[in-house]
């Protein structure tokens, strides 16, 4: 399990894991993941997704937040606490 998944579970945040099997034929991990998961270029472009991992946080109210690339566990906890739990 990744630190992102662990932190989201501990914060009781609903999320969905989308898995795919990595193949060695693609030059780009991001393109491979997008194709395997059925994500269109238009959709990834709309949210500005340019790298994997990309975490898109969509709260029930307010604007979405994007975290691109790997982030430290403490940064993720801080983001979850601030944006979803209202804790500083």
PDB file as gemmi writes it, atoms N, CA and C in Angstrom:
CRYST1    1.000    1.000    1.000  90.00  90.00  90.00 P 1                      
ATOM      1  N   UNK A   1       0.837  -1.167   0.000  1.00  0.00           N  
ATOM      2  CA  UNK A   1       0.000   0.000   0.000  1.00  0.00           C  
ATOM      3  C   UNK A   1       0.889   1.240   0.000  1.00  0.00           C  
ATOM      4  N   UNK A   2       0.431   2.265  -0.666  1.00  0.00           N  
ATOM      5  CA  UNK A   2       1.205   3.503  -0.712  1.00  0.00           C  
ATOM      6  C   UNK A   2       0.877   4.377   0.492  1.00  0.00           C  
ATOM      7  N   UNK A   3       1.755   5.335   0.836  1.00  0.00           N  
ATOM      8  CA  UNK A   3       1.452   6.260   1.929  1.00  0.00           C  
ATOM      9  C   UNK A   3       0.170   7.060   1.675  1.00  0.00           C  
ATOM     10  N   UNK A   4      -0.115   7.374   0.421  1.00  0.00           N  
ATOM     11  CA  UNK A   4      -1.327   8.124   0.083  1.00  0.00           C  
ATOM     12  C   UNK A   4      -2.576   7.328   0.440  1.00  0.00           C  
ATOM     13  N   UNK A   5      -2.583   6.073   0.106  1.00  0.00           N  
ATOM     14  CA  UNK A   5      -3.735   5.213   0.395  1.00  0.00           C  
ATOM     15  C   UNK A   5      -3.894   5.043   1.904  1.00  0.00           C  
ATOM     16  N   UNK A   6      -2.797   4.818   2.590  1.00  0.00           N  
ATOM     17  CA  UNK A   6      -2.844   4.658   4.044  1.00  0.00           C  
ATOM     18  C   UNK A   6      -3.393   5.907   4.720  1.00  0.00           C  
ATOM     19  N   UNK A   7      -2.907   7.076   4.315  1.00  0.00           N  
ATOM     20  CA  UNK A   7      -3.363   8.336   4.917  1.00  0.00           C  
ATOM     21  C   UNK A   7      -4.837   8.587   4.629  1.00  0.00           C  
ATOM     22  N   UNK A   8      -5.280   8.319   3.418  1.00  0.00           N  
ATOM     23  CA  UNK A   8      -6.690   8.516   3.075  1.00  0.00           C  
ATOM     24  C   UNK A   8      -7.580   7.580   3.892  1.00  0.00           C  
ATOM     25  N   UNK A   9      -7.155   6.356   4.064  1.00  0.00           N  
ATOM     26  CA  UNK A   9      -7.935   5.405   4.868  1.00  0.00           C  
ATOM     27  C   UNK A   9      -8.015   5.854   6.326  1.00  0.00           C  
ATOM     28  N   UNK A  10      -6.892   6.298   6.859  1.00  0.00           N  
ATOM     29  CA  UNK A  10      -6.873   6.741   8.250  1.00  0.00           C  
ATOM     30  C   UNK A  10      -7.760   7.962   8.466  1.00  0.00           C  
ATOM     31  N   UNK A  11      -7.898   8.793   7.430  1.00  0.00           N  
ATOM     32  CA  UNK A  11      -8.738   9.995   7.518  1.00  0.00           C  
ATOM     33  C   UNK A  11     -10.187   9.697   7.134  1.00  0.00           C  
ATOM     34  N   UNK A  12     -10.479   8.440   6.829  1.00  0.00           N  
ATOM     35  CA  UNK A  12     -11.836   8.009   6.447  1.00  0.00           C  
ATOM     36  C   UNK A  12     -12.343   8.769   5.220  1.00  0.00           C  
ATOM     37  N   UNK A  13     -11.461   8.930   4.242  1.00  0.00           N  
ATOM     38  CA  UNK A  13     -11.816   9.596   2.990  1.00  0.00           C  
ATOM     39  C   UNK A  13     -12.144   8.517   1.958  1.00  0.00           C  
ATOM     40  N   UNK A  14     -13.308   8.652   1.348  1.00  0.00           N  
ATOM     41  CA  UNK A  14     -13.710   7.693   0.315  1.00  0.00           C  
ATOM     42  C   UNK A  14     -12.844   7.895  -0.927  1.00  0.00           C  
ATOM     43  N   UNK A  15     -12.382   6.824  -1.512  1.00  0.00           N  
ATOM     44  CA  UNK A  15     -11.577   6.896  -2.725  1.00  0.00           C  
ATOM     45  C   UNK A  15     -11.685   5.582  -3.463  1.00  0.00           C  
ATOM     46  N   UNK A  16     -11.210   5.588  -4.694  1.00  0.00           N  
ATOM     47  CA  UNK A  16     -11.214   4.386  -5.515  1.00  0.00           C  
ATOM     48  C   UNK A  16      -9.806   4.146  -6.032  1.00  0.00           C  
ATOM     49  N   UNK A  17      -9.352   2.919  -5.948  1.00  0.00           N  
ATOM     50  CA  UNK A  17      -8.054   2.546  -6.498  1.00  0.00           C  
ATOM     51  C   UNK A  17      -8.280   1.988  -7.900  1.00  0.00           C  
ATOM     52  N   UNK A  18      -7.533   2.516  -8.841  1.00  0.00           N  
ATOM     53  CA  UNK A  18      -7.610   2.033 -10.216  1.00  0.00           C  
ATOM     54  C   UNK A  18      -6.265   1.388 -10.536  1.00  0.00           C  
ATOM     55  N   UNK A  19      -6.269   0.086 -10.684  1.00  0.00           N  
ATOM     56  CA  UNK A  19      -5.030  -0.637 -10.918  1.00  0.00           C  
ATOM     57  C   UNK A  19      -4.911  -1.074 -12.374  1.00  0.00           C  
ATOM     58  N   UNK A  20      -3.692  -1.260 -12.814  1.00  0.00           N  
ATOM     59  CA  UNK A  20      -3.417  -1.821 -14.136  1.00  0.00           C  
ATOM     60  C   UNK A  20      -2.096  -2.564 -14.056  1.00  0.00           C  
ATOM     61  N   UNK A  21      -1.906  -3.467 -14.973  1.00  0.00           N  
ATOM     62  CA  UNK A  21      -0.663  -4.234 -15.028  1.00  0.00           C  
ATOM     63  C   UNK A  21       0.327  -3.502 -15.930  1.00  0.00           C  
ATOM     64  N   UNK A  22       1.500  -3.226 -15.394  1.00  0.00           N  
ATOM     65  CA  UNK A  22       2.546  -2.520 -16.138  1.00  0.00           C  
ATOM     66  C   UNK A  22       3.184  -3.437 -17.168  1.00  0.00           C  
ATOM     67  N   UNK A  23       3.304  -2.930 -18.373  1.00  0.00           N  
ATOM     68  CA  UNK A  23       4.004  -3.640 -19.437  1.00  0.00           C  
ATOM     69  C   UNK A  23       5.290  -2.902 -19.763  1.00  0.00           C  
ATOM     70  N   UNK A  24       6.224  -3.547 -20.366  1.00  0.00           N  
ATOM     71  CA  UNK A  24       7.516  -2.909 -20.626  1.00  0.00           C  
ATOM     72  C   UNK A  24       7.610  -2.298 -22.024  1.00  0.00           C  
ATOM     73  N   UNK A  25       6.538  -2.347 -22.802  1.00  0.00           N  
ATOM     74  CA  UNK A  25       6.615  -1.877 -24.186  1.00  0.00           C  
ATOM     75  C   UNK A  25       6.419  -0.367 -24.338  1.00  0.00           C  
ATOM     76  N   UNK A  26       5.844   0.299 -23.352  1.00  0.00           N  
ATOM     77  CA  UNK A  26       5.570   1.728 -23.460  1.00  0.00           C  
ATOM     78  C   UNK A  26       6.754   2.535 -22.936  1.00  0.00           C  
ATOM     79  N   UNK A  27       7.032   3.653 -23.589  1.00  0.00           N  
ATOM     80  CA  UNK A  27       8.122   4.522 -23.159  1.00  0.00           C  
ATOM     81  C   UNK A  27       7.697   5.433 -22.017  1.00  0.00           C  
ATOM     82  N   UNK A  28       6.401   5.732 -21.916  1.00  0.00           N  
ATOM     83  CA  UNK A  28       5.895   6.660 -20.906  1.00  0.00           C  
ATOM     84  C   UNK A  28       4.971   5.945 -19.926  1.00  0.00           C  
ATOM     85  N   UNK A  29       5.324   5.985 -18.653  1.00  0.00           N  
ATOM     86  CA  UNK A  29       4.471   5.375 -17.633  1.00  0.00           C  
ATOM     87  C   UNK A  29       3.118   6.071 -17.576  1.00  0.00           C  
ATOM     88  N   UNK A  30       3.119   7.402 -17.664  1.00  0.00           N  
ATOM     89  CA  UNK A  30       1.874   8.159 -17.607  1.00  0.00           C  
ATOM     90  C   UNK A  30       0.936   7.812 -18.746  1.00  0.00           C  
ATOM     91  N   UNK A  31       1.461   7.743 -19.955  1.00  0.00           N  
ATOM     92  CA  UNK A  31       0.649   7.389 -21.117  1.00  0.00           C  
ATOM     93  C   UNK A  31       0.137   5.958 -20.991  1.00  0.00           C  
ATOM     94  N   UNK A  32       1.002   5.071 -20.520  1.00  0.00           N  
ATOM     95  CA  UNK A  32       0.603   3.682 -20.336  1.00  0.00           C  
ATOM     96  C   UNK A  32      -0.543   3.582 -19.325  1.00  0.00           C  
ATOM     97  N   UNK A  33      -0.414   4.260 -18.204  1.00  0.00           N  
ATOM     98  CA  UNK A  33      -1.456   4.221 -17.172  1.00  0.00           C  
ATOM     99  C   UNK A  33      -2.758   4.801 -17.697  1.00  0.00           C  
ATOM    100  N   UNK A  34      -2.680   5.917 -18.394  1.00  0.00           N  
ATOM    101  CA  UNK A  34      -3.883   6.546 -18.933  1.00  0.00           C  
ATOM    102  C   UNK A  34      -4.599   5.612 -19.905  1.00  0.00           C  
ATOM    103  N   UNK A  35      -3.853   4.991 -20.786  1.00  0.00           N  
ATOM    104  CA  UNK A  35      -4.470   4.061 -21.745  1.00  0.00           C  
ATOM    105  C   UNK A  35      -5.065   2.843 -21.045  1.00  0.00           C  
ATOM    106  N   UNK A  36      -4.302   2.265 -20.106  1.00  0.00           N  
ATOM    107  CA  UNK A  36      -4.768   1.061 -19.412  1.00  0.00           C  
ATOM    108  C   UNK A  36      -6.017   1.331 -18.580  1.00  0.00           C  
ATOM    109  N   UNK A  37      -6.114   2.541 -18.035  1.00  0.00           N  
ATOM    110  CA  UNK A  37      -7.257   2.889 -17.194  1.00  0.00           C  
ATOM    111  C   UNK A  37      -8.390   3.541 -17.970  1.00  0.00           C  
ATOM    112  N   UNK A  38      -8.188   3.703 -19.280  1.00  0.00           N  
ATOM    113  CA  UNK A  38      -9.239   4.271 -20.109  1.00  0.00           C  
ATOM    114  C   UNK A  38      -9.446   5.758 -19.906  1.00  0.00           C  
ATOM    115  N   UNK A  39      -8.391   6.467 -19.519  1.00  0.00           N  
ATOM    116  CA  UNK A  39      -8.478   7.908 -19.315  1.00  0.00           C  
ATOM    117  C   UNK A  39      -8.131   8.600 -20.631  1.00  0.00           C  
ATOM    118  N   UNK A  40      -9.036   9.421 -21.093  1.00  0.00           N  
ATOM    119  CA  UNK A  40      -8.796  10.115 -22.355  1.00  0.00           C  
ATOM    120  C   UNK A  40      -7.788  11.244 -22.156  1.00  0.00           C  
ATOM    121  N   UNK A  41      -7.124  11.613 -23.225  1.00  0.00           N  
ATOM    122  CA  UNK A  41      -6.195  12.732 -23.163  1.00  0.00           C  
ATOM    123  C   UNK A  41      -6.929  14.017 -22.815  1.00  0.00           C  
ATOM    124  N   UNK A  42      -8.171  14.131 -23.259  1.00  0.00           N  
ATOM    125  CA  UNK A  42      -8.956  15.330 -22.967  1.00  0.00           C  
ATOM    126  C   UNK A  42      -9.216  15.446 -21.467  1.00  0.00           C  
ATOM    127  N   UNK A  43      -9.542  14.316 -20.834  1.00  0.00           N  
ATOM    128  CA  UNK A  43      -9.829  14.329 -19.402  1.00  0.00           C  
ATOM    129  C   UNK A  43      -8.574  14.649 -18.608  1.00  0.00           C  
ATOM    130  N   UNK A  44      -7.478  13.983 -18.938  1.00  0.00           N  
ATOM    131  CA  UNK A  44      -6.245  14.257 -18.201  1.00  0.00           C  
ATOM    132  C   UNK A  44      -5.805  15.702 -18.429  1.00  0.00           C  
ATOM    133  N   UNK A  45      -6.022  16.222 -19.620  1.00  0.00           N  
ATOM    134  CA  UNK A  45      -5.682  17.607 -19.913  1.00  0.00           C  
ATOM    135  C   UNK A  45      -6.555  18.587 -19.149  1.00  0.00           C  
ATOM    136  N   UNK A  46      -7.828  18.248 -18.968  1.00  0.00           N  
ATOM    137  CA  UNK A  46      -8.749  19.126 -18.258  1.00  0.00           C  
ATOM    138  C   UNK A  46      -8.318  19.328 -16.810  1.00  0.00           C  
ATOM    139  N   UNK A  47      -7.729  18.301 -16.209  1.00  0.00           N  
ATOM    140  CA  UNK A  47      -7.275  18.411 -14.827  1.00  0.00           C  
ATOM    141  C   UNK A  47      -5.782  18.695 -14.729  1.00  0.00           C  
ATOM    142  N   UNK A  48      -5.116  18.846 -15.861  1.00  0.00           N  
ATOM    143  CA  UNK A  48      -3.693  19.159 -15.851  1.00  0.00           C  
ATOM    144  C   UNK A  48      -2.816  18.013 -15.396  1.00  0.00           C  
ATOM    145  N   UNK A  49      -3.277  16.772 -15.592  1.00  0.00           N  
ATOM    146  CA  UNK A  49      -2.490  15.612 -15.170  1.00  0.00           C  
ATOM    147  C   UNK A  49      -1.365  15.387 -16.175  1.00  0.00           C  
ATOM    148  N   UNK A  50      -0.133  15.482 -15.667  1.00  0.00           N  
ATOM    149  CA  UNK A  50       1.024  15.313 -16.528  1.00  0.00           C  
ATOM    150  C   UNK A  50       1.980  14.243 -16.010  1.00  0.00           C  
ATOM    151  N   UNK A  51       1.708  13.745 -14.811  1.00  0.00           N  
ATOM    152  CA  UNK A  51       2.608  12.746 -14.243  1.00  0.00           C  
ATOM    153  C   UNK A  51       1.825  11.749 -13.399  1.00  0.00           C  
ATOM    154  N   UNK A  52       2.441  10.622 -13.188  1.00  0.00           N  
ATOM    155  CA  UNK A  52       1.894   9.597 -12.316  1.00  0.00           C  
ATOM    156  C   UNK A  52       2.895   9.469 -11.171  1.00  0.00           C  
ATOM    157  N   UNK A  53       2.547   9.540  -9.915  1.00  0.00           N  
ATOM    158  CA  UNK A  53       1.174   9.621  -9.453  1.00  0.00           C  
ATOM    159  C   UNK A  53       0.627  11.042  -9.504  1.00  0.00           C  
ATOM    160  N   UNK A  54      -0.643  11.148  -9.703  1.00  0.00           N  
ATOM    161  CA  UNK A  54      -1.381  12.399  -9.583  1.00  0.00           C  
ATOM    162  C   UNK A  54      -2.563  12.117  -8.674  1.00  0.00           C  
ATOM    163  N   UNK A  55      -2.707  12.922  -7.651  1.00  0.00           N  
ATOM    164  CA  UNK A  55      -3.819  12.754  -6.724  1.00  0.00           C  
ATOM    165  C   UNK A  55      -4.795  13.897  -6.923  1.00  0.00           C  
ATOM    166  N   UNK A  56      -6.013  13.569  -7.273  1.00  0.00           N  
ATOM    167  CA  UNK A  56      -7.054  14.568  -7.461  1.00  0.00           C  
ATOM    168  C   UNK A  56      -8.000  14.454  -6.282  1.00  0.00           C  
ATOM    169  N   UNK A  57      -8.067  15.498  -5.475  1.00  0.00           N  
ATOM    170  CA  UNK A  57      -8.939  15.541  -4.324  1.00  0.00           C  
ATOM    171  C   UNK A  57     -10.190  16.319  -4.706  1.00  0.00           C  
ATOM    172  N   UNK A  58     -11.339  15.682  -4.582  1.00  0.00           N  
ATOM    173  CA  UNK A  58     -12.605  16.319  -4.947  1.00  0.00           C  
ATOM    174  C   UNK A  58     -13.496  16.340  -3.706  1.00  0.00           C  
ATOM    175  N   UNK A  59     -13.527  17.470  -3.017  1.00  0.00           N  
ATOM    176  CA  UNK A  59     -14.359  17.556  -1.817  1.00  0.00           C  
ATOM    177  C   UNK A  59     -15.844  17.647  -2.165  1.00  0.00           C  
ATOM    178  N   UNK A  60     -16.696  17.376  -1.202  1.00  0.00           N  
ATOM    179  CA  UNK A  60     -18.137  17.476  -1.438  1.00  0.00           C  
ATOM    180  C   UNK A  60     -18.532  18.908  -1.763  1.00  0.00           C  
ATOM    181  N   UNK A  61     -17.830  19.853  -1.180  1.00  0.00           N  
ATOM    182  CA  UNK A  61     -18.080  21.271  -1.446  1.00  0.00           C  
ATOM    183  C   UNK A  61     -16.755  21.934  -1.767  1.00  0.00           C  
ATOM    184  N   UNK A  62     -16.799  22.952  -2.600  1.00  0.00           N  
ATOM    185  CA  UNK A  62     -15.577  23.682  -2.925  1.00  0.00           C  
ATOM    186  C   UNK A  62     -14.887  23.129  -4.156  1.00  0.00           C  
ATOM    187  N   UNK A  63     -13.721  23.694  -4.428  1.00  0.00           N  
ATOM    188  CA  UNK A  63     -12.967  23.337  -5.621  1.00  0.00           C  
ATOM    189  C   UNK A  63     -12.074  22.123  -5.376  1.00  0.00           C  
ATOM    190  N   UNK A  64     -11.783  21.432  -6.472  1.00  0.00           N  
ATOM    191  CA  UNK A  64     -10.879  20.286  -6.369  1.00  0.00           C  
ATOM    192  C   UNK A  64      -9.446  20.772  -6.170  1.00  0.00           C  
ATOM    193  N   UNK A  65      -8.614  19.905  -5.663  1.00  0.00           N  
ATOM    194  CA  UNK A  65      -7.189  20.171  -5.459  1.00  0.00           C  
ATOM    195  C   UNK A  65      -6.405  19.058  -6.131  1.00  0.00           C  
ATOM    196  N   UNK A  66      -5.263  19.399  -6.670  1.00  0.00           N  
ATOM    197  CA  UNK A  66      -4.423  18.439  -7.360  1.00  0.00           C  
ATOM    198  C   UNK A  66      -3.054  18.387  -6.686  1.00  0.00           C  
ATOM    199  N   UNK A  67      -2.555  17.182  -6.466  1.00  0.00           N  
ATOM    200  CA  UNK A  67      -1.191  16.971  -5.989  1.00  0.00           C  
ATOM    201  C   UNK A  67      -0.502  16.104  -7.039  1.00  0.00           C  
ATOM    202  N   UNK A  68       0.533  16.644  -7.661  1.00  0.00           N  
ATOM    203  CA  UNK A  68       1.231  15.914  -8.718  1.00  0.00           C  
ATOM    204  C   UNK A  68       2.549  15.362  -8.222  1.00  0.00           C  
ATOM    205  N   UNK A  69       2.839  14.167  -8.679  1.00  0.00           N  
ATOM    206  CA  UNK A  69       4.091  13.528  -8.310  1.00  0.00           C  
ATOM    207  C   UNK A  69       4.025  12.978  -6.897  1.00  0.00           C  
ATOM    208  N   UNK A  70       5.111  12.399  -6.483  1.00  0.00           N  
ATOM    209  CA  UNK A  70       5.178  11.824  -5.142  1.00  0.00           C  
ATOM    210  C   UNK A  70       5.235  12.949  -4.119  1.00  0.00           C  
ATOM    211  N   UNK A  71       4.469  12.803  -3.052  1.00  0.00           N  
ATOM    212  CA  UNK A  71       4.525  13.775  -1.970  1.00  0.00           C  
ATOM    213  C   UNK A  71       4.806  13.024  -0.674  1.00  0.00           C  
ATOM    214  N   UNK A  72       5.432  13.731   0.242  1.00  0.00           N  
ATOM    215  CA  UNK A  72       5.785  13.125   1.516  1.00  0.00           C  
ATOM    216  C   UNK A  72       4.538  12.841   2.341  1.00  0.00           C  
ATOM    217  N   UNK A  73       4.634  11.840   3.181  1.00  0.00           N  
ATOM    218  CA  UNK A  73       3.512  11.418   4.012  1.00  0.00           C  
ATOM    219  C   UNK A  73       2.974  12.586   4.843  1.00  0.00           C  
ATOM    220  N   UNK A  74       3.857  13.366   5.443  1.00  0.00           N  
ATOM    221  CA  UNK A  74       3.421  14.495   6.271  1.00  0.00           C  
ATOM    222  C   UNK A  74       2.721  15.565   5.438  1.00  0.00           C  
ATOM    223  N   UNK A  75       3.177  15.778   4.205  1.00  0.00           N  
ATOM    224  CA  UNK A  75       2.508  16.738   3.324  1.00  0.00           C  
ATOM    225  C   UNK A  75       1.103  16.260   2.989  1.00  0.00           C  
ATOM    226  N   UNK A  76       0.961  14.967   2.727  1.00  0.00           N  
ATOM    227  CA  UNK A  76      -0.344  14.402   2.404  1.00  0.00           C  
ATOM    228  C   UNK A  76      -1.281  14.520   3.597  1.00  0.00           C  
ATOM    229  N   UNK A  77      -0.800  14.186   4.783  1.00  0.00           N  
ATOM    230  CA  UNK A  77      -1.620  14.313   5.987  1.00  0.00           C  
ATOM    231  C   UNK A  77      -2.067  15.757   6.186  1.00  0.00           C  
ATOM    232  N   UNK A  78      -1.151  16.682   5.985  1.00  0.00           N  
ATOM    233  CA  UNK A  78      -1.473  18.102   6.148  1.00  0.00           C  
ATOM    234  C   UNK A  78      -2.544  18.542   5.152  1.00  0.00           C  
ATOM    235  N   UNK A  79      -2.423  18.107   3.911  1.00  0.00           N  
ATOM    236  CA  UNK A  79      -3.396  18.445   2.881  1.00  0.00           C  
ATOM    237  C   UNK A  79      -4.769  17.871   3.228  1.00  0.00           C  
ATOM    238  N   UNK A  80      -4.811  16.630   3.649  1.00  0.00           N  
ATOM    239  CA  UNK A  80      -6.078  15.994   4.027  1.00  0.00           C  
ATOM    240  C   UNK A  80      -6.694  16.716   5.219  1.00  0.00           C  
ATOM    241  N   UNK A  81      -5.889  16.978   6.234  1.00  0.00           N  
ATOM    242  CA  UNK A  81      -6.404  17.667   7.415  1.00  0.00           C  
ATOM    243  C   UNK A  81      -6.952  19.050   7.081  1.00  0.00           C  
ATOM    244  N   UNK A  82      -6.225  19.798   6.283  1.00  0.00           N  
ATOM    245  CA  UNK A  82      -6.616  21.176   5.955  1.00  0.00           C  
ATOM    246  C   UNK A  82      -7.827  21.214   5.043  1.00  0.00           C  
ATOM    247  N   UNK A  83      -7.772  20.464   3.940  1.00  0.00           N  
ATOM    248  CA  UNK A  83      -8.792  20.581   2.909  1.00  0.00           C  
ATOM    249  C   UNK A  83     -10.057  19.786   3.185  1.00  0.00           C  
ATOM    250  N   UNK A  84      -9.952  18.684   3.912  1.00  0.00           N  
ATOM    251  CA  UNK A  84     -11.116  17.815   4.095  1.00  0.00           C  
ATOM    252  C   UNK A  84     -11.631  17.773   5.526  1.00  0.00           C  
ATOM    253  N   UNK A  85     -10.726  17.938   6.471  1.00  0.00           N  
ATOM    254  CA  UNK A  85     -11.153  17.825   7.852  1.00  0.00           C  
ATOM    255  C   UNK A  85     -11.222  19.179   8.572  1.00  0.00           C  
ATOM    256  N   UNK A  86     -10.751  20.233   7.898  1.00  0.00           N  
ATOM    257  CA  UNK A  86     -10.788  21.573   8.486  1.00  0.00           C  
ATOM    258  C   UNK A  86      -9.882  21.761   9.684  1.00  0.00           C  
ATOM    259  N   UNK A  87      -8.817  20.955   9.734  1.00  0.00           N  
ATOM    260  CA  UNK A  87      -7.880  21.017  10.840  1.00  0.00           C  
ATOM    261  C   UNK A  87      -6.570  21.611  10.326  1.00  0.00           C  
ATOM    262  N   UNK A  88      -6.023  22.573  11.052  1.00  0.00           N  
ATOM    263  CA  UNK A  88      -4.759  23.185  10.623  1.00  0.00           C  
ATOM    264  C   UNK A  88      -3.568  22.447  11.157  1.00  0.00           C  
TER     265      UNK A  88                                                      
END                                                                             
